[in-house]
Amino acid sequence: MFAIAREYNEEDDSYEFTDEEIKTFEERRNSRLSGKSKTYSWQEAKQKIIGVRSFN
């Protein structure tokens, strides 16, 4: 995620990530790599975004 954000950022040199933002990226990456956070395939993510909706 950090690499994508950094690449996107290179198109606009007017913004730089703060140390806190970089720390957050690293914490999220470590959580993902250690299995503490759940990851989703594209299909799972798409289903969560536009898929089954409950109107209860």
PDBQT receptor file of N, H, CA, C and O in Angstrom, charges set to zero:
ATOM      1  N   MET A   1       0.825  -1.181   0.000  1.00  0.00    +0.000 N 
ATOM      2  CA  MET A   1       0.000   0.000   0.000  1.00  0.00    +0.000 C 
ATOM      3  C   MET A   1       0.875   1.254   0.000  1.00  0.00    +0.000 C 
ATOM      4  O   MET A   1       0.609   2.226  -0.706  1.00  0.00    +0.000 OA
ATOM      5  N   PHE A   2       1.917   1.195   0.807  1.00  0.00    +0.000 N 
ATOM      6  H   PHE A   2       2.133   0.404   1.380  1.00  0.00    +0.000 HD
ATOM      7  CA  PHE A   2       2.821   2.336   0.897  1.00  0.00    +0.000 C 
ATOM      8  C   PHE A   2       3.459   2.630  -0.449  1.00  0.00    +0.000 C 
ATOM      9  O   PHE A   2       3.580   3.791  -0.841  1.00  0.00    +0.000 OA
ATOM     10  N   ALA A   3       3.872   1.575  -1.166  1.00  0.00    +0.000 N 
ATOM     11  H   ALA A   3       3.774   0.633  -0.848  1.00  0.00    +0.000 HD
ATOM     12  CA  ALA A   3       4.511   1.754  -2.474  1.00  0.00    +0.000 C 
ATOM     13  C   ALA A   3       3.557   2.394  -3.469  1.00  0.00    +0.000 C 
ATOM     14  O   ALA A   3       3.959   3.253  -4.254  1.00  0.00    +0.000 OA
ATOM     15  N   ILE A   4       2.298   1.982  -3.443  1.00  0.00    +0.000 N 
ATOM     16  H   ILE A   4       1.971   1.284  -2.805  1.00  0.00    +0.000 HD
ATOM     17  CA  ILE A   4       1.294   2.571  -4.335  1.00  0.00    +0.000 C 
ATOM     18  C   ILE A   4       1.090   4.035  -3.993  1.00  0.00    +0.000 C 
ATOM     19  O   ILE A   4       1.065   4.891  -4.877  1.00  0.00    +0.000 OA
ATOM     20  N   ALA A   5       0.946   4.317  -2.713  1.00  0.00    +0.000 N 
ATOM     21  H   ALA A   5       0.967   3.622  -1.995  1.00  0.00    +0.000 HD
ATOM     22  CA  ALA A   5       0.749   5.703  -2.287  1.00  0.00    +0.000 C 
ATOM     23  C   ALA A   5       1.949   6.564  -2.652  1.00  0.00    +0.000 C 
ATOM     24  O   ALA A   5       1.789   7.706  -3.082  1.00  0.00    +0.000 OA
ATOM     25  N   ARG A   6       3.155   6.018  -2.480  1.00  0.00    +0.000 N 
ATOM     26  H   ARG A   6       3.285   5.090  -2.131  1.00  0.00    +0.000 HD
ATOM     27  CA  ARG A   6       4.365   6.773  -2.808  1.00  0.00    +0.000 C 
ATOM     28  C   ARG A   6       4.426   7.053  -4.301  1.00  0.00    +0.000 C 
ATOM     29  O   ARG A   6       4.770   8.161  -4.714  1.00  0.00    +0.000 OA
ATOM     30  N   GLU A   7       4.092   6.046  -5.119  1.00  0.00    +0.000 N 
ATOM     31  H   GLU A   7       3.813   5.146  -4.783  1.00  0.00    +0.000 HD
ATOM     32  CA  GLU A   7       4.107   6.242  -6.570  1.00  0.00    +0.000 C 
ATOM     33  C   GLU A   7       3.084   7.292  -6.976  1.00  0.00    +0.000 C 
ATOM     34  O   GLU A   7       3.377   8.162  -7.796  1.00  0.00    +0.000 OA
ATOM     35  N   TYR A   8       1.890   7.215  -6.410  1.00  0.00    +0.000 N 
ATOM     36  H   TYR A   8       1.652   6.508  -5.744  1.00  0.00    +0.000 HD
ATOM     37  CA  TYR A   8       0.857   8.208  -6.698  1.00  0.00    +0.000 C 
ATOM     38  C   TYR A   8       1.343   9.587  -6.281  1.00  0.00    +0.000 C 
ATOM     39  O   TYR A   8       1.112  10.573  -6.982  1.00  0.00    +0.000 OA
ATOM     40  N   ASN A   9       2.005   9.653  -5.154  1.00  0.00    +0.000 N 
ATOM     41  H   ASN A   9       2.193   8.853  -4.585  1.00  0.00    +0.000 HD
ATOM     42  CA  ASN A   9       2.506  10.906  -4.613  1.00  0.00    +0.000 C 
ATOM     43  C   ASN A   9       3.556  11.536  -5.530  1.00  0.00    +0.000 C 
ATOM     44  O   ASN A   9       3.660  12.761  -5.585  1.00  0.00    +0.000 OA
ATOM     45  N   GLU A  10       4.334  10.725  -6.250  1.00  0.00    +0.000 N 
ATOM     46  H   GLU A  10       4.249   9.730  -6.205  1.00  0.00    +0.000 HD
ATOM     47  CA  GLU A  10       5.378  11.246  -7.116  1.00  0.00    +0.000 C 
ATOM     48  C   GLU A  10       4.820  12.090  -8.250  1.00  0.00    +0.000 C 
ATOM     49  O   GLU A  10       5.534  12.927  -8.804  1.00  0.00    +0.000 OA
ATOM     50  N   GLU A  11       3.560  11.887  -8.605  1.00  0.00    +0.000 N 
ATOM     51  H   GLU A  11       2.980  11.208  -8.156  1.00  0.00    +0.000 HD
ATOM     52  CA  GLU A  11       2.934  12.686  -9.654  1.00  0.00    +0.000 C 
ATOM     53  C   GLU A  11       2.662  14.111  -9.177  1.00  0.00    +0.000 C 
ATOM     54  O   GLU A  11       2.511  15.022  -9.990  1.00  0.00    +0.000 OA
ATOM     55  N   ASP A  12       2.600  14.300  -7.876  1.00  0.00    +0.000 N 
ATOM     56  H   ASP A  12       2.723  13.559  -7.215  1.00  0.00    +0.000 HD
ATOM     57  CA  ASP A  12       2.322  15.609  -7.293  1.00  0.00    +0.000 C 
ATOM     58  C   ASP A  12       3.334  15.848  -6.171  1.00  0.00    +0.000 C 
ATOM     59  O   ASP A  12       3.171  15.355  -5.055  1.00  0.00    +0.000 OA
ATOM     60  N   ASP A  13       4.359  16.596  -6.483  1.00  0.00    +0.000 N 
ATOM     61  H   ASP A  13       4.491  16.996  -7.390  1.00  0.00    +0.000 HD
ATOM     62  CA  ASP A  13       5.440  16.815  -5.522  1.00  0.00    +0.000 C 
ATOM     63  C   ASP A  13       5.065  17.749  -4.382  1.00  0.00    +0.000 C 
ATOM     64  O   ASP A  13       5.910  18.039  -3.535  1.00  0.00    +0.000 OA
ATOM     65  N   SER A  14       3.836  18.225  -4.332  1.00  0.00    +0.000 N 
ATOM     66  H   SER A  14       3.150  17.989  -5.020  1.00  0.00    +0.000 HD
ATOM     67  CA  SER A  14       3.459  19.194  -3.304  1.00  0.00    +0.000 C 
ATOM     68  C   SER A  14       3.115  18.539  -1.964  1.00  0.00    +0.000 C 
ATOM     69  O   SER A  14       2.872  19.248  -0.987  1.00  0.00    +0.000 OA
ATOM     70  N   TYR A  15       3.088  17.204  -1.894  1.00  0.00    +0.000 N 
ATOM     71  H   TYR A  15       3.285  16.628  -2.687  1.00  0.00    +0.000 HD
ATOM     72  CA  TYR A  15       2.738  16.530  -0.647  1.00  0.00    +0.000 C 
ATOM     73  C   TYR A  15       3.800  15.506  -0.279  1.00  0.00    +0.000 C 
ATOM     74  O   TYR A  15       4.277  14.752  -1.127  1.00  0.00    +0.000 OA
ATOM     75  N   GLU A  16       4.157  15.492   0.982  1.00  0.00    +0.000 N 
ATOM     76  H   GLU A  16       3.769  16.104   1.671  1.00  0.00    +0.000 HD
ATOM     77  CA  GLU A  16       5.066  14.471   1.485  1.00  0.00    +0.000 C 
ATOM     78  C   GLU A  16       4.411  13.785   2.666  1.00  0.00    +0.000 C 
ATOM     79  O   GLU A  16       3.726  14.426   3.463  1.00  0.00    +0.000 OA
ATOM     80  N   PHE A  17       4.622  12.481   2.780  1.00  0.00    +0.000 N 
ATOM     81  H   PHE A  17       5.179  11.960   2.133  1.00  0.00    +0.000 HD
ATOM     82  CA  PHE A  17       4.061  11.742   3.901  1.00  0.00    +0.000 C 
ATOM     83  C   PHE A  17       4.746  12.165   5.191  1.00  0.00    +0.000 C 
ATOM     84  O   PHE A  17       5.959  12.371   5.235  1.00  0.00    +0.000 OA
ATOM     85  N   THR A  18       3.949  12.287   6.226  1.00  0.00    +0.000 N 
ATOM     86  H   THR A  18       2.964  12.120   6.190  1.00  0.00    +0.000 HD
ATOM     87  CA  THR A  18       4.500  12.618   7.530  1.00  0.00    +0.000 C 
ATOM     88  C   THR A  18       5.094  11.365   8.154  1.00  0.00    +0.000 C 
ATOM     89  O   THR A  18       4.803  10.251   7.718  1.00  0.00    +0.000 OA
ATOM     90  N   ASP A  19       5.916  11.545   9.163  1.00  0.00    +0.000 N 
ATOM     91  H   ASP A  19       6.152  12.450   9.517  1.00  0.00    +0.000 HD
ATOM     92  CA  ASP A  19       6.474  10.399   9.880  1.00  0.00    +0.000 C 
ATOM     93  C   ASP A  19       5.354   9.545  10.473  1.00  0.00    +0.000 C 
ATOM     94  O   ASP A  19       5.456   8.319  10.499  1.00  0.00    +0.000 OA
ATOM     95  N   GLU A  20       4.293  10.183  10.945  1.00  0.00    +0.000 N 
ATOM     96  H   GLU A  20       4.210  11.179  10.923  1.00  0.00    +0.000 HD
ATOM     97  CA  GLU A  20       3.155   9.454  11.522  1.00  0.00    +0.000 C 
ATOM     98  C   GLU A  20       2.451   8.604  10.468  1.00  0.00    +0.000 C 
ATOM     99  O   GLU A  20       2.066   7.469  10.752  1.00  0.00    +0.000 OA
ATOM    100  N   GLU A  21       2.276   9.135   9.249  1.00  0.00    +0.000 N 
ATOM    101  H   GLU A  21       2.589  10.056   9.018  1.00  0.00    +0.000 HD
ATOM    102  CA  GLU A  21       1.650   8.366   8.172  1.00  0.00    +0.000 C 
ATOM    103  C   GLU A  21       2.516   7.161   7.795  1.00  0.00    +0.000 C 
ATOM    104  O   GLU A  21       1.997   6.064   7.592  1.00  0.00    +0.000 OA
ATOM    105  N   ILE A  22       3.813   7.359   7.701  1.00  0.00    +0.000 N 
ATOM    106  H   ILE A  22       4.235   8.251   7.866  1.00  0.00    +0.000 HD
ATOM    107  CA  ILE A  22       4.718   6.259   7.381  1.00  0.00    +0.000 C 
ATOM    108  C   ILE A  22       4.672   5.208   8.476  1.00  0.00    +0.000 C 
ATOM    109  O   ILE A  22       4.676   4.010   8.191  1.00  0.00    +0.000 OA
ATOM    110  N   LYS A  23       4.627   5.649   9.734  1.00  0.00    +0.000 N 
ATOM    111  H   LYS A  23       4.623   6.622   9.966  1.00  0.00    +0.000 HD
ATOM    112  CA  LYS A  23       4.529   4.722  10.858  1.00  0.00    +0.000 C 
ATOM    113  C   LYS A  23       3.239   3.894  10.746  1.00  0.00    +0.000 C 
ATOM    114  O   LYS A  23       3.257   2.686  10.984  1.00  0.00    +0.000 OA
ATOM    115  N   THR A  24       2.125   4.538  10.388  1.00  0.00    +0.000 N 
ATOM    116  H   THR A  24       2.110   5.519  10.195  1.00  0.00    +0.000 HD
ATOM    117  CA  THR A  24       0.846   3.844  10.229  1.00  0.00    +0.000 C 
ATOM    118  C   THR A  24       0.928   2.818   9.108  1.00  0.00    +0.000 C 
ATOM    119  O   THR A  24       0.449   1.695   9.266  1.00  0.00    +0.000 OA
ATOM    120  N   PHE A  25       1.532   3.187   7.974  1.00  0.00    +0.000 N 
ATOM    121  H   PHE A  25       1.921   4.099   7.846  1.00  0.00    +0.000 HD
ATOM    122  CA  PHE A  25       1.719   2.236   6.873  1.00  0.00    +0.000 C 
ATOM    123  C   PHE A  25       2.488   1.014   7.360  1.00  0.00    +0.000 C 
ATOM    124  O   PHE A  25       2.101  -0.121   7.080  1.00  0.00    +0.000 OA
ATOM    125  N   GLU A  26       3.571   1.247   8.085  1.00  0.00    +0.000 N 
ATOM    126  H   GLU A  26       3.885   2.169   8.312  1.00  0.00    +0.000 HD
ATOM    127  CA  GLU A  26       4.409   0.148   8.557  1.00  0.00    +0.000 C 
ATOM    128  C   GLU A  26       3.674  -0.736   9.562  1.00  0.00    +0.000 C 
ATOM    129  O   GLU A  26       3.819  -1.958   9.531  1.00  0.00    +0.000 OA
ATOM    130  N   GLU A  27       2.886  -0.129  10.455  1.00  0.00    +0.000 N 
ATOM    131  H   GLU A  27       2.768   0.864  10.481  1.00  0.00    +0.000 HD
ATOM    132  CA  GLU A  27       2.114  -0.908  11.431  1.00  0.00    +0.000 C 
ATOM    133  C   GLU A  27       1.081  -1.780  10.737  1.00  0.00    +0.000 C 
ATOM    134  O   GLU A  27       0.902  -2.943  11.098  1.00  0.00    +0.000 OA
ATOM    135  N   ARG A  28       0.406  -1.228   9.750  1.00  0.00    +0.000 N 
ATOM    136  H   ARG A  28       0.551  -0.283   9.457  1.00  0.00    +0.000 HD
ATOM    137  CA  ARG A  28      -0.593  -1.996   9.011  1.00  0.00    +0.000 C 
ATOM    138  C   ARG A  28       0.058  -3.135   8.234  1.00  0.00    +0.000 C 
ATOM    139  O   ARG A  28      -0.485  -4.239   8.176  1.00  0.00    +0.000 OA
ATOM    140  N   ARG A  29       1.205  -2.875   7.647  1.00  0.00    +0.000 N 
ATOM    141  H   ARG A  29       1.646  -1.979   7.695  1.00  0.00    +0.000 HD
ATOM    142  CA  ARG A  29       1.930  -3.917   6.915  1.00  0.00    +0.000 C 
ATOM    143  C   ARG A  29       2.338  -5.035   7.868  1.00  0.00    +0.000 C 
ATOM    144  O   ARG A  29       2.152  -6.211   7.557  1.00  0.00    +0.000 OA
ATOM    145  N   ASN A  30       2.885  -4.684   9.011  1.00  0.00    +0.000 N 
ATOM    146  H   ASN A  30       3.036  -3.728   9.264  1.00  0.00    +0.000 HD
ATOM    147  CA  ASN A  30       3.305  -5.686   9.984  1.00  0.00    +0.000 C 
ATOM    148  C   ASN A  30       2.122  -6.517  10.476  1.00  0.00    +0.000 C 
ATOM    149  O   ASN A  30       2.251  -7.726  10.667  1.00  0.00    +0.000 OA
ATOM    150  N   SER A  31       0.970  -5.874  10.683  1.00  0.00    +0.000 N 
ATOM    151  H   SER A  31       0.865  -4.891  10.528  1.00  0.00    +0.000 HD
ATOM    152  CA  SER A  31      -0.240  -6.602  11.099  1.00  0.00    +0.000 C 
ATOM    153  C   SER A  31      -0.669  -7.599  10.037  1.00  0.00    +0.000 C 
ATOM    154  O   SER A  31      -1.068  -8.723  10.341  1.00  0.00    +0.000 OA
ATOM    155  N   ARG A  32      -0.580  -7.170   8.789  1.00  0.00    +0.000 N 
ATOM    156  H   ARG A  32      -0.255  -6.257   8.542  1.00  0.00    +0.000 HD
ATOM    157  CA  ARG A  32      -0.962  -8.061   7.681  1.00  0.00    +0.000 C 
ATOM    158  C   ARG A  32       0.000  -9.226   7.580  1.00  0.00    +0.000 C 
ATOM    159  O   ARG A  32      -0.426 -10.374   7.448  1.00  0.00    +0.000 OA
ATOM    160  N   LEU A  33       1.281  -8.947   7.640  1.00  0.00    +0.000 N 
ATOM    161  H   LEU A  33       1.627  -8.015   7.747  1.00  0.00    +0.000 HD
ATOM    162  CA  LEU A  33       2.278 -10.001   7.498  1.00  0.00    +0.000 C 
ATOM    163  C   LEU A  33       2.261 -10.986   8.661  1.00  0.00    +0.000 C 
ATOM    164  O   LEU A  33       2.570 -12.164   8.479  1.00  0.00    +0.000 OA
ATOM    165  N   SER A  34       1.906 -10.518   9.849  1.00  0.00    +0.000 N 
ATOM    166  H   SER A  34       1.655  -9.561   9.997  1.00  0.00    +0.000 HD
ATOM    167  CA  SER A  34       1.883 -11.394  11.018  1.00  0.00    +0.000 C 
ATOM    168  C   SER A  34       0.572 -12.161  11.145  1.00  0.00    +0.000 C 
ATOM    169  O   SER A  34       0.448 -13.050  11.988  1.00  0.00    +0.000 OA
ATOM    170  N   GLY A  35      -0.408 -11.817  10.310  1.00  0.00    +0.000 N 
ATOM    171  H   GLY A  35      -0.308 -11.095   9.625  1.00  0.00    +0.000 HD
ATOM    172  CA  GLY A  35      -1.692 -12.494  10.360  1.00  0.00    +0.000 C 
ATOM    173  C   GLY A  35      -2.673 -11.885  11.351  1.00  0.00    +0.000 C 
ATOM    174  O   GLY A  35      -3.760 -12.425  11.555  1.00  0.00    +0.000 OA
ATOM    175  N   LYS A  36      -2.305 -10.768  11.969  1.00  0.00    +0.000 N 
ATOM    176  H   LYS A  36      -1.421 -10.329  11.803  1.00  0.00    +0.000 HD
ATOM    177  CA  LYS A  36      -3.196 -10.118  12.933  1.00  0.00    +0.000 C 
ATOM    178  C   LYS A  36      -4.381  -9.440  12.254  1.00  0.00    +0.000 C 
ATOM    179  O   LYS A  36      -5.451  -9.311  12.849  1.00  0.00    +0.000 OA
ATOM    180  N   SER A  37      -4.193  -9.010  11.019  1.00  0.00    +0.000 N 
ATOM    181  H   SER A  37      -3.324  -9.115  10.536  1.00  0.00    +0.000 HD
ATOM    182  CA  SER A  37      -5.297  -8.378  10.302  1.00  0.00    +0.000 C 
ATOM    183  C   SER A  37      -5.731  -9.280   9.155  1.00  0.00    +0.000 C 
ATOM    184  O   SER A  37      -4.927 -10.030   8.602  1.00  0.00    +0.000 OA
ATOM    185  N   LYS A  38      -6.994  -9.198   8.809  1.00  0.00    +0.000 N 
ATOM    186  H   LYS A  38      -7.646  -8.588   9.258  1.00  0.00    +0.000 HD
ATOM    187  CA  LYS A  38      -7.562 -10.024   7.749  1.00  0.00    +0.000 C 
ATOM    188  C   LYS A  38      -7.295  -9.364   6.411  1.00  0.00    +0.000 C 
ATOM    189  O   LYS A  38      -7.421  -8.148   6.267  1.00  0.00    +0.000 OA
ATOM    190  N   THR A  39      -6.931 -10.167   5.445  1.00  0.00    +0.000 N 
ATOM    191  H   THR A  39      -6.829 -11.155   5.562  1.00  0.00    +0.000 HD
ATOM    192  CA  THR A  39      -6.795  -9.665   4.081  1.00  0.00    +0.000 C 
ATOM    193  C   THR A  39      -7.873 -10.305   3.225  1.00  0.00    +0.000 C 
ATOM    194  O   THR A  39      -8.390 -11.372   3.554  1.00  0.00    +0.000 OA
ATOM    195  N   TYR A  40      -8.205  -9.650   2.136  1.00  0.00    +0.000 N 
ATOM    196  H   TYR A  40      -7.785  -8.782   1.869  1.00  0.00    +0.000 HD
ATOM    197  CA  TYR A  40      -9.272 -10.114   1.259  1.00  0.00    +0.000 C 
ATOM    198  C   TYR A  40      -8.770 -10.183  -0.175  1.00  0.00    +0.000 C 
ATOM    199  O   TYR A  40      -7.946  -9.372  -0.597  1.00  0.00    +0.000 OA
ATOM    200  N   SER A  41      -9.272 -11.153  -0.911  1.00  0.00    +0.000 N 
ATOM    201  H   SER A  41      -9.942 -11.811  -0.567  1.00  0.00    +0.000 HD
ATOM    202  CA  SER A  41      -9.010 -11.205  -2.344  1.00  0.00    +0.000 C 
ATOM    203  C   SER A  41      -9.823 -10.086  -2.991  1.00  0.00    +0.000 C 
ATOM    204  O   SER A  41     -10.698  -9.496  -2.357  1.00  0.00    +0.000 OA
ATOM    205  N   TRP A  42      -9.527  -9.801  -4.257  1.00  0.00    +0.000 N 
ATOM    206  H   TRP A  42      -8.817 -10.281  -4.772  1.00  0.00    +0.000 HD
ATOM    207  CA  TRP A  42     -10.293  -8.771  -4.953  1.00  0.00    +0.000 C 
ATOM    208  C   TRP A  42     -11.772  -9.143  -4.984  1.00  0.00    +0.000 C 
ATOM    209  O   TRP A  42     -12.635  -8.287  -4.790  1.00  0.00    +0.000 OA
ATOM    210  N   GLN A  43     -12.062 -10.409  -5.225  1.00  0.00    +0.000 N 
ATOM    211  H   GLN A  43     -11.361 -11.105  -5.382  1.00  0.00    +0.000 HD
ATOM    212  CA  GLN A  43     -13.457 -10.853  -5.293  1.00  0.00    +0.000 C 
ATOM    213  C   GLN A  43     -14.158 -10.647  -3.940  1.00  0.00    +0.000 C 
ATOM    214  O   GLN A  43     -15.294 -10.174  -3.900  1.00  0.00    +0.000 OA
ATOM    215  N   GLU A  44     -13.494 -10.995  -2.847  1.00  0.00    +0.000 N 
ATOM    216  H   GLU A  44     -12.571 -11.379  -2.880  1.00  0.00    +0.000 HD
ATOM    217  CA  GLU A  44     -14.073 -10.804  -1.508  1.00  0.00    +0.000 C 
ATOM    218  C   GLU A  44     -14.298  -9.326  -1.209  1.00  0.00    +0.000 C 
ATOM    219  O   GLU A  44     -15.331  -8.943  -0.661  1.00  0.00    +0.000 OA
ATOM    220  N   ALA A  45     -13.317  -8.499  -1.577  1.00  0.00    +0.000 N 
ATOM    221  H   ALA A  45     -12.477  -8.810  -2.022  1.00  0.00    +0.000 HD
ATOM    222  CA  ALA A  45     -13.447  -7.057  -1.330  1.00  0.00    +0.000 C 
ATOM    223  C   ALA A  45     -14.602  -6.477  -2.136  1.00  0.00    +0.000 C 
ATOM    224  O   ALA A  45     -15.397  -5.689  -1.625  1.00  0.00    +0.000 OA
ATOM    225  N   LYS A  46     -14.685  -6.876  -3.399  1.00  0.00    +0.000 N 
ATOM    226  H   LYS A  46     -14.040  -7.517  -3.814  1.00  0.00    +0.000 HD
ATOM    227  CA  LYS A  46     -15.757  -6.384  -4.268  1.00  0.00    +0.000 C 
ATOM    228  C   LYS A  46     -17.119  -6.779  -3.700  1.00  0.00    +0.000 C 
ATOM    229  O   LYS A  46     -18.052  -5.976  -3.696  1.00  0.00    +0.000 OA
ATOM    230  N   GLN A  47     -17.228  -8.015  -3.225  1.00  0.00    +0.000 N 
ATOM    231  H   GLN A  47     -16.470  -8.667  -3.229  1.00  0.00    +0.000 HD
ATOM    232  CA  GLN A  47     -18.492  -8.473  -2.660  1.00  0.00    +0.000 C 
ATOM    233  C   GLN A  47     -18.845  -7.661  -1.412  1.00  0.00    +0.000 C 
ATOM    234  O   GLN A  47     -20.008  -7.313  -1.204  1.00  0.00    +0.000 OA
ATOM    235  N   LYS A  48     -17.857  -7.364  -0.595  1.00  0.00    +0.000 N 
ATOM    236  H   LYS A  48     -16.913  -7.647  -0.764  1.00  0.00    +0.000 HD
ATOM    237  CA  LYS A  48     -18.115  -6.559   0.599  1.00  0.00    +0.000 C 
ATOM    238  C   LYS A  48     -18.570  -5.146   0.230  1.00  0.00    +0.000 C 
ATOM    239  O   LYS A  48     -19.410  -4.562   0.914  1.00  0.00    +0.000 OA
ATOM    240  N   ILE A  49     -18.012  -4.599  -0.853  1.00  0.00    +0.000 N 
ATOM    241  H   ILE A  49     -17.330  -5.073  -1.408  1.00  0.00    +0.000 HD
ATOM    242  CA  ILE A  49     -18.329  -3.223  -1.257  1.00  0.00    +0.000 C 
ATOM    243  C   ILE A  49     -19.683  -3.132  -1.952  1.00  0.00    +0.000 C 
ATOM    244  O   ILE A  49     -20.509  -2.292  -1.597  1.00  0.00    +0.000 OA
ATOM    245  N   ILE A  50     -19.913  -3.992  -2.940  1.00  0.00    +0.000 N 
ATOM    246  H   ILE A  50     -19.242  -4.675  -3.229  1.00  0.00    +0.000 HD
ATOM    247  CA  ILE A  50     -21.143  -3.862  -3.735  1.00  0.00    +0.000 C 
ATOM    248  C   ILE A  50     -22.042  -5.092  -3.662  1.00  0.00    +0.000 C 
ATOM    249  O   ILE A  50     -23.107  -5.132  -4.277  1.00  0.00    +0.000 OA
ATOM    250  N   GLY A  51     -21.605  -6.083  -2.913  1.00  0.00    +0.000 N 
ATOM    251  H   GLY A  51     -20.740  -6.050  -2.414  1.00  0.00    +0.000 HD
ATOM    252  CA  GLY A  51     -22.312  -7.362  -2.869  1.00  0.00    +0.000 C 
ATOM    253  C   GLY A  51     -23.561  -7.337  -2.030  1.00  0.00    +0.000 C 
ATOM    254  O   GLY A  51     -24.306  -6.358  -2.014  1.00  0.00    +0.000 OA
ATOM    255  N   VAL A  52     -23.771  -8.406  -1.350  1.00  0.00    +0.000 N 
ATOM    256  H   VAL A  52     -23.165  -9.202  -1.363  1.00  0.00    +0.000 HD
ATOM    257  CA  VAL A  52     -24.971  -8.631  -0.560  1.00  0.00    +0.000 C 
ATOM    258  C   VAL A  52     -25.120  -7.545   0.494  1.00  0.00    +0.000 C 
ATOM    259  O   VAL A  52     -24.201  -7.256   1.260  1.00  0.00    +0.000 OA
ATOM    260  N   ARG A  53     -26.317  -6.950   0.506  1.00  0.00    +0.000 N 
ATOM    261  H   ARG A  53     -27.064  -7.184  -0.116  1.00  0.00    +0.000 HD
ATOM    262  CA  ARG A  53     -26.604  -5.907   1.480  1.00  0.00    +0.000 C 
ATOM    263  C   ARG A  53     -27.849  -6.294   2.265  1.00  0.00    +0.000 C 
ATOM    264  O   ARG A  53     -28.830  -6.783   1.705  1.00  0.00    +0.000 OA
ATOM    265  N   SER A  54     -27.790  -6.070   3.534  1.00  0.00    +0.000 N 
ATOM    266  H   SER A  54     -26.993  -5.672   3.988  1.00  0.00    +0.000 HD
ATOM    267  CA  SER A  54     -28.932  -6.381   4.385  1.00  0.00    +0.000 C 
ATOM    268  C   SER A  54     -29.640  -5.098   4.767  1.00  0.00    +0.000 C 
ATOM    269  O   SER A  54     -28.998  -4.124   5.159  1.00  0.00    +0.000 OA
ATOM    270  N   PHE A  55     -30.945  -5.091   4.656  1.00  0.00    +0.000 N 
ATOM    271  H   PHE A  55     -31.466  -5.883   4.338  1.00  0.00    +0.000 HD
ATOM    272  CA  PHE A  55     -31.734  -3.913   4.999  1.00  0.00    +0.000 C 
ATOM    273  C   PHE A  55     -32.632  -4.182   6.187  1.00  0.00    +0.000 C 
ATOM    274  O   PHE A  55     -33.780  -3.738   6.209  1.00  0.00    +0.000 OA
ATOM    275  N   ASN A  56     -32.127  -4.903   7.175  1.00  0.00    +0.000 N 
ATOM    276  H   ASN A  56     -31.194  -5.263   7.157  1.00  0.00    +0.000 HD
ATOM    277  CA  ASN A  56     -32.907  -5.236   8.381  1.00  0.00    +0.000 C 
ATOM    278  C   ASN A  56     -32.985  -4.077   9.322  1.00  0.00    +0.000 C 
ATOM    279  O   ASN A  56     -33.601  -4.183  10.383  1.00  0.00    +0.000 OA
TER     280      ASN A  56
